Structures are given as structure tokens and as C-alpha cells.
Amino acid sequence: MGRGVVSTPSLSISDNMTRKQIHFYLTLLLLSLSLAAYPATDYRLGYCSGKVDTSEGAFSVEGNVTVEAAIYLPAETLARFRGDAFSGVNAGLASKLNVHEMTVWVRESLEQDNLAETTIDIRSAQKPRDGWNNIAFETPMDIRENTGYYVGYTFTQTKTSSAVSAVDGEEPDACWIKTGEEGWRQRPETGILCIEALISGDNLPTDDLRLISASFSRAYCVAGEPAKVIYEIRNEGINTVDSYVLEITASGTDFHAEKQVSQTLNYGVSRNYTEEISLDGLEPGREYDLEISVAAPNGNADTMPDDNSVVIKSVPVISAVFPRTVLLEEFTTERCSNCPAAAQTIQDMISMMTDEQKARFVMVCHHSGYYEDPFTLECDREYEWFYNDNGSTYAPAFMLDREEESGSRIKTPVFMNLPANDFLYKVTSAQDIPALYSIGLDGVHDPGLRTVTVDIKGETVLRMFPDPRITVYLTEDNVAASERGQAGAGTGYIHNHVERAYNATWGESPEWDGDSYSYSCTLTYPEGCRPEEMHVVAFISNYDPQSPVACGIGNVASSNLSDLRPSAVADIKADMARTIELRDMQGTLINNTGETSGLQHGVYLIIKRGQEKTTVSKVMVK
């Protein structure tokens, strides 16, 4: 790749060749000269990791003005390219709109004349375009020793434009801007300019990997289980990489784990990968500073190892995790005409679940979001805070474990209705996330007083919640719609998962004993509720009044009301009920309650058996 004497193939043209053959050999000769005169690959040096943003401009400039943008490459960065040359500039544009002409250049000072330059315009063979504009200098410019250079471009826009492209990040000297009469200034808030110097020569890096970012899939590691590493890697050497080593070390220890990875990366290509790597040897109950590195591209030493590592501070190692039960919360009201269809979607999703998945799925309905109805409770009104959209709410709407919805333009755990298959994937994926909190539920039910006393116990392997709270609901299924009726449905609409009572909108703090916690409360459900259709739902969650996406749920427990222990009073009443017999005149037992409603006309016997005596009386049913 040197810029000295070029050796070209020798071609022999004989007198008896046809004109077509001569033309073919001349074309081949010109192509050979072209390939020999320039390196097959120009090295691209910049701060943007080869990325260009064409979704939106870094900023907008109004009117017919000149805009200039540059990055600075210091002498120490360029030292490894001693004897090489700048062969051009790779200039990234977010939009070519209103950019009719662009000049790329290299300068020693921003106010100095261009040391090398090339201009393209809408009339030239190479025109300004969205994305990368790879523009070569007619004559490469030598990189002088101990010299830093500014590399950039200039364009004059005809009208308002948002042409300058930048990516997120902040690096020294990665964003120099000049617009109109305003002088040059650094604008780190703009990001990193999409500008790269093109370099040719004999000293280009050959085996050079860069670890752009790295993280673990969880904020913790589990002892004895492989950790999932998510990382972005870029090949910054001109040789194609087919293999490398992924390494993890722990600061202050001799711990070392590595994995050989086979992935093909061409020069200038960035890729995101996920790898599992064993962390055997890390002790549970400790925190480590873990360094993730890539090394040995193609088994060779990395040319520039300084950019091969990312350190993740204070990673806790825990001994175990718990299985997760998820909570799906729906915002729904009888005034919502789309809610019956959403309810059917949920039923369709549940029908596709396995028994094990059903056992770890719990649902509660909040009757709010789109006006209110007779089932609305005060907590439902307060939960509209989760929408976090200046009071703009809607139904049907859902929350799954109150986790933030990715991709939303606002920070909210609320999302719209989904097709049944998508819902199933979302729910089962959440079930696969290990839980750091366990929760167990026990309780006593007194049907006479309509009370439920709930006892909660659990523990944590890692206290991730700054303010853990326990929330308890009593819910009821198969509830007939109110007299108002359900919009969007015919007569006889049935509600499920209806809240009937709760302990506190945002839960209450449990008692802690080390890593174990406990909590108790007593709830009273309204008259008319049917205990055989009711459930207790309890969960532990974080509470942050400043952030709707920081109130995630750690784990959930539920129970049928009929599965709870009866109270002592209920036991006595049950014993008393068993001493009452209602029989017909032939002695046939009708019931043990004495209830006569619905019986045919006639005379019946009520027999009451006490500890000391038995009484018999007649009752006439007309």
C-alpha cells in the first residue's frame, strides 16, 4: 500500500489481435493501474465508531448560510500512522436537502487554508447524499510527525437545513461547529460528529478490535450460573477477524474467565452479540468490579489494546433467585366500547398457556382510564398517574409488573392492547425473568364479618428496591355488569378480576428481619360479593412517587378465598349450621340451613340439635 513505484502487469499485444481483443486488454490494463494506484481499503479514523445518523440532523440552521463541521485528531492519535497520508474524508450528512455543494478538507488550524480538499456538488459525478459521503483527495496529503489536524467539511445551504449528522456520545474535539458569521466553537452537547479521516499507507492497523460497550443482562450475577454478556464490538483493523477471545476479570482478585468466540467481522463493521460465560469462582454475598475485554483477534496480539475493555463497577453476586409470578393490570371501564374485545384477547391468551404458566399469572382490573363506572375504587383513580402523559389516559390499557415500556416516547409502564400471541410472548418472557424477592401468602376468612386477614412472608437475595411495599387486593370474578351495562357488548356482560378491597394504593412497608420480611392486614369486602368467586392478590413492589417507571413489582402471590383458613367464629357457626336439619314430612333431608325459599308448597320439619336438647318444629311453605 505504499505510494512509491507501482508495479503493473505487462500485457503483450500482437499484430494479429482483433480490435475487440485489443480493447479488452487495454481495459484490463487501466483497471490494474487503478487498483495499484490506490489502496484496496482506506483506513477510517474518527470518533463515531463508523456510525452515521440519517434520522434527524444534529441541529437546524436557517437561511442561506455557510456551515462548517470538524473533528480534531491530535498528534498522539496520529503517531501510529507515521509515513502514511490523508487520502480523503468520509463525511456523514443527516440530509442532503438544500446542500448543493460540499467541500471536504484537512487543516492544521480551523482558521487556516485547506491543506487538502475536494469539492463535490449536484452537477458533479459524485453528488452530496444522505449518509456517508466517501470523498477522496486528488493527491494524498502526508501526515507529518508531531502534528495534529482538523478534518471536516464545509457546505453552503440554499435554505434552512438540518444536514449535519451526529451520534450520541461525548469525546474531546469530536464536535467543532461554525455557522454563518458565528465563529468556531465546540458543541459537546450536540454529540459526536459523523466525520472520519481516510488514511492510506503502509502503517494501517491490521488486527485491531474495539469494545464499544458491554454489560451484563442483569444487574447481578448468580453464583454457579453462566452470566449473559451483551456487548458491541467493532473491527478497526484492515484484516477480517474470524475469531477472538471474550474475557472477564475481577479487580483485586486472580479471577479470570474466558471464552473463544467465532464471529466474522470485516473491517469497519460493528456488531452486537450476546454470549454466556461461566463465572465459577466468584463468591456469593460479595460485590466485584468486573472488567469485560476482547482480545486475540485471529489469535494475534491486538494492535491497539487500550480500547478493548469495559469495567462494570460493584456487580453483586448472589446465591440464588426465585421463580417469578407476574401481575397483569388492566385499565377498563363500562364506558369503554373496546374493552370487551380486549377482555376476550386476554382469555384467548390464557387458553394458550401451559398449566405451569397459568399458575404464575395473576390479573387485576382497575376500573379507570376512560371515565369511571360503579366498580371504580379510589386507588383506580390514583393509578392513572402511571400513564404519565399530562393527564391523557385511555382504555383498554395494561401494565405488566409495572415495568417501563421500551420504545415509548414517554416514560410509562402503560401499554395498549396486543394480539393474543404477542400478549402471550410478553407475559411468558416476563415470567422467565428471575425474581430477587419471594412472597408467600396465608390468611383467615370470616364470611360472617366479610373479613380477610392476610399474612405475608418472604425474603430477598438482593435488596434492589429502595422503598419496598406490600399491596393486597381482594378481587371477584363472574360479576354481572351494572345496570348501566357494558359499552361494546350485549346484555349479560360479565366482569372478571374486579377489585373489591385493598390495603393501600401504593402498598404498606413490611417488617424486616435481615433479608426476611413479614406483613399483615385485614380487609373487608362489600355486601353482595360471593366468596367462592373471590381471590386474594398480594405483591411486593418498589415505590417512587417521582417516577412511574420506578415502581416495578418484585413478585406476586394469590389464593382463592375458599382456600384460606376459616376463622374460629366461622368454625362455630359452621358447627351450629350442622345441628339444623330441614326435612320433609317423609323424613327426607332437604338441607342443613333451615332455608325454605324455593321449596314446593307443603309442611316441613325443622330439627335443631343442641348439646343439651333437640327441638322439632313445623313450618308451612305457601
C-alpha positions as CSV (number, residue, x, y, z in Angstrom):
1,M,0.0,0.0,0.0
2,G,3.0,2.4,-0.3
3,R,2.9,5.4,-2.5
4,G,6.2,4.7,-4.4
5,V,6.8,2.9,-7.7
6,V,3.7,0.9,-8.8
7,S,4.3,-2.5,-10.4
8,T,1.7,-3.2,-13.1
9,P,1.0,-6.3,-15.2
10,S,2.8,-6.4,-18.5
11,L,0.5,-7.0,-21.5
12,S,1.7,-8.2,-24.9
13,I,-0.4,-7.0,-27.9
14,S,0.3,-8.9,-31.1
15,D,-0.3,-7.7,-34.6
16,N,-2.9,-10.4,-35.3
17,M,-5.2,-9.4,-32.4
18,T,-8.7,-8.2,-33.3
19,R,-9.8,-4.7,-32.3
20,K,-12.2,-6.2,-29.7
21,Q,-9.3,-8.2,-28.1
22,I,-7.1,-5.1,-28.0
23,H,-9.9,-3.1,-26.3
24,F,-10.3,-5.8,-23.7
25,Y,-6.6,-5.9,-22.8
26,L,-6.5,-2.1,-22.7
27,T,-9.4,-2.0,-20.3
28,L,-7.7,-4.6,-18.1
29,L,-4.5,-2.6,-18.1
30,L,-6.3,0.6,-17.0
31,L,-8.2,-1.4,-14.2
32,S,-4.9,-2.8,-13.0
33,L,-3.3,0.7,-12.9
34,S,-6.3,2.0,-11.0
35,L,-6.2,-0.8,-8.4
36,A,-2.5,-0.4,-7.9
37,A,-2.5,3.4,-7.6
38,Y,-4.9,3.3,-4.6
39,P,-5.1,1.0,-1.6
40,A,-7.9,-1.5,-1.6
41,T,-9.0,-0.2,1.8
42,D,-8.6,3.3,3.2
43,Y,-8.5,3.3,7.0
44,R,-11.3,5.4,8.5
45,L,-10.3,7.3,11.7
46,G,-12.8,9.2,13.7
47,Y,-14.9,9.2,17.0
48,C,-18.3,7.9,15.8
49,S,-17.4,4.2,15.5
50,G,-18.4,4.1,11.9
51,K,-22.0,5.2,12.6
52,V,-24.0,7.9,10.8
53,D,-27.4,9.2,11.8
54,T,-29.8,10.0,9.0
55,S,-32.9,10.0,11.1
56,E,-32.6,13.7,12.1
57,G,-30.0,16.4,11.9
58,A,-27.8,17.3,14.9
59,F,-29.3,20.8,14.7
60,S,-31.1,23.1,12.2
61,V,-29.7,26.2,10.6
62,E,-31.9,28.8,9.0
63,G,-31.4,30.6,5.8
64,N,-28.8,30.8,3.1
65,V,-25.6,30.4,5.1
66,T,-22.3,28.5,5.2
67,V,-22.0,25.7,7.7
68,E,-18.7,24.0,8.7
69,A,-18.1,21.0,10.9
70,A,-14.8,19.3,12.0
71,I,-13.2,16.9,14.4
72,Y,-9.6,17.2,15.7
73,L,-7.1,14.4,15.6
74,P,-4.2,15.1,18.0
75,A,-0.6,14.2,17.2
76,E,-0.6,11.3,19.7
77,T,-3.5,9.7,17.9
78,L,-1.8,10.0,14.5
79,A,1.6,8.9,15.7
80,R,0.9,5.3,14.7
81,F,0.3,6.5,11.1
82,R,3.8,7.9,10.7
83,G,4.7,7.8,7.0
84,D,1.0,7.4,5.9
85,A,-1.2,10.0,4.3
86,F,-4.7,11.5,4.4
87,S,-6.4,10.2,1.3
88,G,-9.8,11.9,1.8
89,V,-12.7,12.4,4.2
90,N,-15.8,10.3,5.0
91,A,-18.4,13.0,5.7
92,G,-21.8,12.0,7.1
93,L,-24.9,14.0,6.3
94,A,-28.2,13.6,8.0
95,S,-29.9,15.1,4.9
96,K,-28.7,16.4,1.6
97,L,-31.7,18.7,1.4
98,N,-30.7,22.2,0.3
99,V,-27.0,21.2,0.2
100,H,-25.9,21.8,-3.3
101,E,-22.1,21.8,-2.8
102,M,-19.8,20.4,-0.2
103,T,-16.0,20.6,0.3
104,V,-14.1,18.2,2.5
105,W,-10.8,19.2,3.8
106,V,-7.8,18.9,6.2
107,R,-6.3,21.8,8.2
108,E,-3.7,22.4,10.9
109,S,-5.8,25.2,12.3
110,L,-9.5,25.9,11.9
111,E,-8.9,29.4,10.5
112,Q,-6.1,28.2,8.2
113,D,-6.4,27.4,4.5
114,N,-7.2,23.9,3.5
115,L,-4.1,21.7,3.2
116,A,-6.0,19.2,1.1
117,E,-9.5,19.5,-0.3
118,T,-12.1,18.1,-2.7
119,T,-15.4,19.7,-3.7
120,I,-18.5,17.8,-4.9
121,D,-21.8,19.4,-6.0
122,I,-25.1,18.4,-7.5
123,R,-23.6,18.7,-11.0
124,S,-20.5,16.5,-10.4
125,A,-20.3,12.8,-10.9
126,Q,-20.3,12.3,-7.1
127,K,-23.2,14.3,-5.6
128,P,-23.9,15.0,-1.9
129,R,-26.1,12.3,-0.5
130,D,-27.8,11.3,2.8
131,G,-25.5,9.2,5.0
132,W,-21.8,8.7,4.3
133,N,-20.0,10.7,1.5
134,N,-16.7,9.0,0.9
135,I,-14.7,11.7,-0.9
136,A,-11.1,11.1,-2.0
137,F,-8.4,13.8,-2.4
138,E,-6.9,14.0,-5.9
139,T,-3.4,13.8,-4.2
140,P,-3.0,12.2,-0.8
141,M,-1.5,14.5,1.9
142,D,1.3,13.3,4.0
143,I,0.7,13.1,7.8
144,R,3.6,15.0,9.4
145,E,5.2,13.8,12.6
146,N,4.1,15.5,15.9
147,T,1.3,17.3,14.2
148,G,-2.4,17.3,14.9
149,Y,-5.0,18.0,12.2
150,Y,-8.6,19.2,11.9
151,V,-10.7,17.1,9.5
152,G,-14.0,18.4,8.3
153,Y,-16.3,19.7,5.6
154,T,-17.9,23.0,4.5
155,F,-21.2,23.5,2.7
156,T,-23.4,26.5,1.8
157,Q,-27.1,25.7,2.1
158,T,-29.6,27.5,0.0
159,K,-32.4,27.3,2.6
160,T,-33.0,26.1,6.1
161,S,-31.3,22.7,6.6
162,S,-30.5,20.0,9.1
163,A,-27.7,18.4,7.3
164,V,-25.1,17.9,10.0
165,S,-25.1,14.3,11.3
166,A,-24.0,13.4,14.8
167,V,-24.4,10.3,17.1
168,D,-24.9,10.2,20.8
169,G,-21.8,10.5,23.0
170,E,-19.1,12.9,24.1
171,E,-15.4,12.9,23.2
172,P,-12.9,15.7,23.4
173,D,-12.6,17.5,20.0
174,A,-15.3,15.4,18.4
175,C,-17.6,18.3,17.6
176,W,-16.4,21.6,16.2
177,I,-19.1,23.8,14.5
178,K,-19.2,27.1,12.7
179,T,-22.4,28.5,11.3
180,G,-22.8,31.8,9.3
181,E,-21.0,34.7,11.0
182,E,-20.6,32.8,14.3
183,G,-17.1,31.7,14.9
184,W,-15.8,28.2,15.6
185,R,-16.8,26.6,18.9
186,Q,-17.0,23.2,20.4
187,R,-20.5,21.8,20.9
188,P,-20.2,18.6,23.0
189,E,-24.0,18.7,23.8
190,T,-24.5,18.0,20.0
191,G,-22.8,14.6,20.3
192,I,-20.1,13.1,18.1
193,L,-19.9,14.3,14.5
194,C,-20.1,11.7,11.8
195,I,-16.7,12.6,10.2
196,E,-13.8,10.2,9.5
197,A,-10.4,10.9,8.1
198,L,-9.5,8.5,5.3
199,I,-5.9,7.3,5.6
200,S,-3.8,5.2,3.2
201,G,-0.3,3.8,3.6
202,D,1.9,1.0,5.0
203,N,1.2,1.5,8.7
204,L,-2.5,0.8,8.9
205,P,-3.7,-1.3,11.9
206,T,-4.1,-4.9,10.8
207,D,-5.6,-6.7,13.9
208,D,-7.5,-4.2,16.0
209,L,-10.7,-4.8,17.8
210,R,-12.6,-2.2,19.8
211,L,-15.1,-3.0,22.6
212,I,-17.6,-0.2,22.1
213,S,-19.9,-1.2,25.0
214,A,-20.5,-4.1,27.3
215,S,-23.0,-5.0,30.1
216,F,-24.5,-8.0,31.9
217,S,-28.1,-8.9,31.1
218,R,-28.9,-8.4,34.8
219,A,-27.6,-6.0,37.5
220,Y,-26.3,-9.0,39.4
221,C,-24.6,-12.4,38.8
222,V,-25.7,-15.7,40.2
223,A,-23.0,-17.9,41.7
224,G,-22.6,-21.2,39.7
225,E,-24.6,-19.9,36.8
226,P,-23.3,-18.5,33.5
227,A,-23.6,-14.8,33.1
228,K,-25.1,-13.3,29.9
229,V,-22.8,-10.6,28.4
230,I,-24.3,-8.2,25.9
231,Y,-21.6,-6.2,24.0
232,E,-20.9,-4.2,20.9
233,I,-17.6,-4.8,19.1
234,R,-16.0,-3.2,16.1
235,N,-13.2,-4.3,13.8
236,E,-10.9,-1.3,13.4
237,G,-8.1,-3.3,11.7
238,I,-8.0,-3.8,8.0
239,N,-7.8,-7.6,8.4
240,T,-11.0,-9.5,8.6
241,V,-11.5,-11.1,12.0
242,D,-12.9,-14.6,12.3
243,S,-12.2,-15.3,15.9
244,Y,-11.4,-13.6,19.2
245,V,-11.4,-14.2,23.0
246,L,-14.0,-12.7,25.4
247,E,-12.5,-12.3,28.8
248,I,-13.8,-11.3,32.3
249,T,-11.5,-10.5,35.3
250,A,-12.4,-9.3,38.8
251,S,-10.4,-6.3,40.2
252,G,-8.3,-7.2,43.2
253,T,-8.6,-11.0,42.6
254,D,-7.0,-13.6,40.4
255,F,-10.3,-14.5,38.9
256,H,-10.2,-15.0,35.2
257,A,-12.8,-16.4,32.8
258,E,-12.6,-16.5,29.0
259,K,-14.5,-17.9,26.0
260,Q,-13.3,-18.4,22.4
261,V,-15.8,-16.7,20.1
262,S,-16.1,-17.4,16.3
263,Q,-17.6,-14.5,14.5
264,T,-16.7,-12.9,11.2
265,L,-16.1,-9.1,11.3
266,N,-14.9,-7.3,8.2
267,Y,-13.0,-4.0,8.5
268,G,-15.1,-1.1,9.8
269,V,-18.0,-3.3,10.8
270,S,-19.7,-3.1,14.2
271,R,-21.9,-5.9,15.6
272,N,-23.9,-6.5,18.8
273,Y,-23.5,-10.0,20.3
274,T,-24.7,-11.9,23.4
275,E,-22.5,-14.6,24.9
276,E,-22.9,-16.7,28.1
277,I,-19.7,-17.2,30.1
278,S,-19.2,-19.1,33.3
279,L,-18.2,-17.1,36.4
280,D,-17.4,-20.0,38.7
281,G,-15.1,-18.8,41.4
282,L,-16.9,-15.6,42.4
283,E,-18.2,-15.7,45.9
284,P,-21.9,-15.0,46.7
285,G,-22.6,-12.1,49.0
286,R,-19.8,-10.0,47.6
287,E,-19.6,-7.2,45.0
288,Y,-16.9,-7.1,42.3
289,D,-15.6,-4.6,39.8
290,L,-15.7,-6.8,36.6
291,E,-13.7,-6.0,33.5
292,I,-15.0,-7.3,30.2
293,S,-12.5,-7.5,27.4
294,V,-11.9,-8.7,23.9
295,A,-8.5,-10.0,22.8
296,A,-6.5,-12.0,20.4
297,P,-8.2,-11.2,17.0
298,N,-7.5,-14.2,14.8
299,G,-5.1,-15.4,17.6
300,N,-2.8,-12.3,17.2
301,A,-1.9,-9.5,19.5
302,D,-4.3,-6.6,19.3
303,T,-2.6,-3.6,17.6
304,M,-4.4,-1.1,19.9
305,P,-5.4,-2.9,23.1
306,D,-6.2,0.3,25.0
307,D,-9.8,0.3,23.7
308,N,-10.6,-3.4,24.3
309,S,-12.1,-3.2,27.8
310,V,-15.2,-2.0,29.7
311,V,-15.3,-2.0,33.6
312,I,-18.6,-2.6,35.3
313,K,-18.5,-1.4,38.9
314,S,-19.9,-3.1,42.0
315,V,-21.6,-6.1,40.5
316,P,-23.2,-8.1,43.3
317,V,-23.0,-11.9,43.2
318,I,-26.0,-13.7,44.8
319,S,-26.5,-17.3,45.7
320,A,-29.9,-18.0,44.1
321,V,-33.0,-16.5,42.6
322,F,-36.8,-17.2,42.8
323,P,-39.3,-18.2,40.2
324,R,-41.4,-15.2,39.1
325,T,-45.2,-14.8,39.1
326,V,-46.3,-11.9,37.0
327,L,-49.1,-9.4,37.5
328,L,-51.1,-8.1,34.6
329,E,-53.2,-5.0,35.4
330,E,-55.8,-3.7,33.1
331,F,-57.4,-0.3,32.9
332,T,-61.0,-0.8,31.9
333,T,-64.5,0.7,32.4
334,E,-68.0,0.0,31.3
335,R,-67.9,3.1,29.1
336,C,-65.1,1.7,27.0
337,S,-66.5,0.1,23.9
338,N,-63.2,-1.6,23.0
339,C,-62.7,-3.2,26.4
340,P,-64.9,-6.4,25.8
341,A,-62.6,-7.3,22.8
342,A,-59.5,-6.8,25.0
343,A,-61.0,-9.0,27.7
344,Q,-61.6,-11.7,25.1
345,T,-58.0,-11.3,23.9
346,I,-56.8,-12.0,27.5
347,Q,-59.0,-15.1,27.7
348,D,-57.6,-16.3,24.4
349,M,-54.1,-15.7,25.7
350,I,-54.8,-17.7,28.9
351,S,-56.2,-20.6,26.9
352,M,-52.8,-20.8,25.1
353,M,-50.8,-21.1,28.3
354,T,-49.5,-24.2,29.8
355,D,-50.7,-25.1,33.3
356,E,-47.4,-24.0,34.7
357,Q,-47.6,-20.6,33.0
358,K,-51.2,-20.2,34.3
359,A,-50.1,-20.9,37.8
360,R,-47.6,-18.0,37.6
361,F,-50.0,-15.5,36.0
362,V,-52.3,-13.1,38.1
363,M,-54.6,-10.4,36.9
364,V,-56.3,-7.4,38.4
365,C,-58.7,-4.9,36.7
366,H,-58.7,-1.1,37.6
367,H,-61.9,0.5,36.5
368,S,-60.5,3.8,35.4
369,G,-58.6,5.2,32.4
370,Y,-61.7,6.1,30.3
371,Y,-64.1,7.8,32.6
372,E,-65.4,5.7,35.6
373,D,-68.2,3.2,36.4
374,P,-69.9,1.7,39.5
375,F,-66.9,-0.6,40.1
376,T,-64.3,2.3,40.3
377,L,-62.3,2.5,43.6
378,E,-60.2,5.4,44.8
379,C,-57.0,3.6,44.1
380,D,-58.1,3.2,40.5
381,R,-58.2,6.9,40.1
382,E,-54.8,7.4,41.6
383,Y,-53.3,4.7,39.4
384,E,-53.9,7.0,36.3
385,W,-50.6,8.6,37.4
386,F,-48.9,5.6,35.7
387,Y,-49.9,6.9,32.3
388,N,-47.5,9.9,32.9
389,D,-48.8,11.8,29.8
390,N,-50.2,15.1,31.2
391,G,-53.4,13.5,32.2
392,S,-54.0,11.8,28.8
393,T,-55.4,8.3,29.7
394,Y,-57.2,5.6,27.8
395,A,-58.7,2.2,28.0
396,P,-58.2,-0.7,27.4
397,A,-54.7,-0.3,28.7
398,F,-52.3,-2.6,30.6
399,M,-49.3,-2.8,32.9
400,L,-47.1,-5.9,33.2
401,D,-45.3,-5.9,36.6
402,R,-45.4,-2.1,36.2
403,E,-42.2,-2.3,34.2
404,E,-41.2,0.5,31.8
405,E,-42.4,0.1,28.2
406,S,-39.4,0.3,25.9
407,G,-39.8,2.5,22.8
408,S,-42.4,4.7,24.3
409,R,-42.0,8.4,23.8
410,I,-42.8,9.0,27.4
411,K,-41.7,7.1,30.5
412,T,-44.6,4.8,31.4
413,P,-45.4,1.2,32.2
414,V,-48.7,1.5,30.4
415,F,-49.2,-0.1,27.0
416,M,-52.1,-0.7,24.6
417,N,-53.9,-3.9,23.8
418,L,-52.0,-6.5,21.8
419,P,-52.9,-9.6,19.7
420,A,-53.2,-12.7,21.8
421,N,-49.9,-14.2,20.5
422,D,-48.0,-11.0,21.2
423,F,-49.5,-10.9,24.7
424,L,-48.5,-14.5,25.4
425,Y,-44.9,-13.8,24.3
426,K,-44.8,-10.6,26.5
427,V,-46.2,-12.4,29.6
428,T,-44.1,-15.6,29.3
429,S,-40.9,-13.6,28.6
430,A,-41.6,-11.7,31.9
431,Q,-42.1,-15.0,33.7
432,D,-38.7,-16.1,32.6
433,I,-37.0,-13.2,34.4
434,P,-35.8,-14.4,37.8
435,A,-37.1,-12.8,40.9
436,L,-35.0,-11.4,43.7
437,Y,-37.9,-11.4,46.1
438,S,-40.1,-14.3,47.3
439,I,-43.6,-13.9,48.6
440,G,-45.8,-16.3,50.4
441,L,-49.5,-15.8,51.3
442,D,-51.6,-17.2,54.1
443,G,-54.8,-15.9,55.7
444,V,-58.1,-16.3,57.6
445,H,-61.5,-15.7,56.1
446,D,-64.6,-14.8,58.2
447,P,-67.6,-14.9,55.9
448,G,-69.9,-13.7,58.6
449,L,-67.9,-10.5,59.1
450,R,-66.8,-10.4,55.4
451,T,-63.2,-10.0,56.5
452,V,-60.0,-11.5,55.3
453,T,-56.9,-11.3,57.4
454,V,-53.8,-11.7,55.2
455,D,-50.3,-12.8,56.4
456,I,-47.4,-12.2,54.0
457,K,-43.9,-13.6,54.4
458,G,-40.9,-13.6,52.1
459,E,-37.3,-12.9,51.7
460,T,-34.8,-11.3,49.3
461,V,-31.4,-12.3,47.9
462,L,-30.7,-8.8,46.9
463,R,-32.5,-5.7,48.2
464,M,-32.9,-3.8,44.9
465,F,-36.0,-1.8,46.0
466,P,-35.1,1.4,47.9
467,D,-38.7,1.5,49.3
468,P,-40.3,-1.9,49.2
469,R,-44.1,-2.0,49.8
470,I,-46.7,-4.8,50.1
471,T,-50.0,-4.3,48.3
472,V,-53.0,-6.5,48.8
473,Y,-56.2,-6.7,46.7
474,L,-59.4,-8.7,47.1
475,T,-60.9,-9.4,43.6
476,E,-64.0,-11.1,42.3
477,D,-64.8,-13.0,39.1
478,N,-68.1,-13.5,37.3
479,V,-69.5,-10.2,38.3
480,A,-72.5,-9.0,36.2
481,A,-72.3,-5.6,34.6
482,S,-74.1,-2.8,36.4
483,E,-77.5,-1.5,35.3
484,R,-75.6,0.9,33.0
485,G,-74.3,-2.1,31.0
486,Q,-71.0,-2.5,29.2
487,A,-70.4,-0.5,26.1
488,G,-69.5,-2.6,23.1
489,A,-71.2,-5.7,24.5
490,G,-74.6,-7.2,24.5
491,T,-76.7,-7.9,27.6
492,G,-75.4,-10.2,30.3
493,Y,-71.8,-9.0,30.1
494,I,-69.6,-10.4,32.9
495,H,-66.6,-8.7,34.5
496,N,-63.6,-10.6,35.9
497,H,-60.7,-9.6,38.2
498,V,-62.8,-6.8,39.8
499,E,-61.2,-5.1,42.7
500,R,-63.4,-5.2,45.8
501,A,-61.0,-4.1,48.6
502,Y,-57.3,-3.1,49.0
503,N,-55.0,-2.2,51.8
504,A,-53.3,1.0,50.4
505,T,-53.0,2.5,46.9
506,W,-49.2,2.3,47.0
507,G,-48.9,-0.6,49.5
508,E,-47.5,-0.5,53.0
509,S,-44.0,-1.2,54.3
510,P,-43.4,-4.7,55.7
511,E,-41.3,-5.5,58.8
512,W,-37.8,-6.6,58.0
513,D,-35.6,-9.1,59.9
514,G,-32.3,-9.2,58.0
515,D,-33.3,-10.4,54.5
516,S,-36.7,-11.7,55.6
517,Y,-39.9,-9.7,55.8
518,S,-43.4,-10.1,57.0
519,Y,-46.7,-8.1,56.8
520,S,-50.3,-8.5,57.9
521,C,-53.5,-6.7,57.2
522,T,-57.3,-7.2,57.4
523,L,-59.6,-6.3,54.6
524,T,-63.4,-6.1,54.5
525,Y,-65.2,-6.8,51.2
526,P,-68.7,-5.3,50.4
527,E,-72.0,-7.0,50.9
528,G,-73.2,-9.0,47.9
529,C,-69.8,-10.3,47.0
530,R,-69.6,-14.1,46.6
531,P,-66.6,-15.5,48.5
532,E,-66.5,-18.6,46.2
533,E,-65.6,-16.3,43.3
534,M,-63.1,-14.2,45.2
535,H,-59.3,-14.1,45.3
536,V,-56.5,-12.6,47.4
537,V,-53.7,-10.9,45.4
538,A,-50.6,-9.7,47.1
539,F,-47.3,-8.4,45.7
540,I,-44.1,-6.7,46.8
541,S,-43.0,-3.7,44.7
542,N,-40.9,-0.6,44.9
543,Y,-42.5,2.9,45.4
544,D,-41.1,6.0,44.0
545,P,-43.5,9.0,43.9
546,Q,-41.3,10.8,41.4
547,S,-41.2,8.1,38.7
548,P,-44.0,5.9,37.3
549,V,-41.3,3.6,35.8
550,A,-39.5,3.0,39.2
551,C,-42.4,1.2,40.8
552,G,-41.7,-2.3,39.4
553,I,-43.1,-5.4,41.0
554,G,-40.7,-7.9,42.5
555,N,-43.1,-11.0,42.8
556,V,-46.7,-11.9,43.3
557,A,-48.8,-14.4,45.2
558,S,-52.5,-15.2,45.0
559,S,-55.0,-17.5,46.6
560,N,-58.7,-18.4,46.3
561,L,-60.6,-17.1,49.2
562,S,-62.1,-20.6,49.7
563,D,-58.5,-21.9,50.2
564,L,-57.9,-19.7,53.2
565,R,-58.4,-20.9,56.8
566,P,-61.8,-20.2,58.3
567,S,-61.9,-18.1,61.4
568,A,-62.7,-19.6,64.8
569,V,-66.1,-17.8,64.7
570,A,-66.8,-19.2,61.3
571,D,-66.0,-22.7,62.7
572,I,-68.5,-22.2,65.5
573,K,-71.1,-21.0,63.0
574,A,-70.4,-24.0,60.8
575,D,-70.9,-26.3,63.7
576,M,-74.2,-24.6,64.6
577,A,-75.3,-24.9,61.0
578,R,-74.7,-28.6,61.1
579,T,-77.1,-29.0,64.0
580,I,-80.0,-27.7,61.9
581,E,-81.9,-30.1,59.6
582,L,-84.8,-29.2,57.3
583,R,-86.7,-32.4,56.3
584,D,-90.0,-33.1,54.5
585,M,-92.8,-35.0,56.2
586,Q,-91.4,-38.3,54.9
587,G,-88.2,-37.6,56.8
588,T,-86.0,-36.8,53.7
589,L,-83.2,-34.3,54.5
590,I,-83.6,-31.1,52.4
591,N,-80.7,-29.0,53.8
592,N,-78.7,-28.1,57.0
593,T,-79.5,-24.4,57.0
594,G,-83.3,-24.3,57.5
595,E,-83.7,-22.2,54.3
596,T,-87.1,-22.7,52.8
597,S,-87.0,-20.4,49.8
598,G,-87.7,-22.1,46.5
599,L,-89.4,-25.1,48.1
600,Q,-92.8,-26.5,46.9
601,H,-95.9,-25.8,48.9
602,G,-96.3,-28.0,51.9
603,V,-95.3,-28.7,55.5
604,Y,-91.7,-29.2,56.5
605,L,-89.9,-30.1,59.8
606,I,-87.0,-28.1,61.3
607,I,-85.0,-30.1,63.7
608,K,-82.5,-28.3,65.9
609,R,-80.0,-30.5,67.7
610,G,-78.2,-28.8,70.6
611,Q,-75.7,-30.1,73.1
612,E,-78.4,-30.5,75.7
613,K,-81.7,-30.9,73.8
614,T,-83.3,-31.4,70.4
615,T,-86.3,-29.4,69.3
616,V,-88.6,-30.1,66.3
617,S,-90.9,-27.5,64.8
618,K,-93.1,-27.3,61.7
619,V,-93.1,-24.7,59.0
620,M,-95.7,-24.1,56.3
621,V,-94.5,-23.1,52.9
622,K,-97.3,-21.5,50.9
